[in-house]
């Protein structure tokens, strides 16, 4: 498996802390599998993984060994990356929808991948206050998709433009998983570098990054 990781994605992270999962749909109990130290899962061997995971304390040890924080991948790819700390939980999900096709695709792919693990989840969608009329239908489709896929769904409007805004909201409201784009991965590395284990840190919060 590690050979495939090397061939597909050029991670800045040390390869030994990255675990690939080969599942079009992750099996029920996947969060618990990660929380107890489980490694990569192979449901159906494919040409490439559907998800990479890494334990956040190991990622932070690596980050703090650098002079300054850098992104997790040298050339970010479409395969999602999940970072988790004390535990991985889908109890309370925070989705970032920014009105772009990329953002909508990210959320749809997340739902497909985690559908057997989010049926009892509480989901919150944060969307910009202004969405072009051409995107309103897509926005409603995303809200409806999450409403059908989770136990409870909330939809709010905030003009968040930085990963720190989403991180602060997630910490304040005790969210357990932030779903956002890899566009923010360099900024996320800076947040983790400067605030890890600080007064605002919430060790139940995981991060799902994709394109």
Buried (B, 14 or more C-beta within 10 A) or exposed (E): BEEBBEEBBEBBBEEEBBBBBBBEBBEEEBBEBBBEEBEBBEEEEEEBBBBBBBBBBBBBEBBEEEEEBBBBBEEBBEBBBBBBBBBBBBBBBBBBBBBEEBBBBBBBBBBBBBBEBBEEBBBBBBBBEEBEEEBEEBBEEBBEBBBEBBEEBBBEEEEBEEBBBBBBBBBEEEBBBBBBBBBBBBBBBBBBBEBBEEEEEBEBBBBBBBB
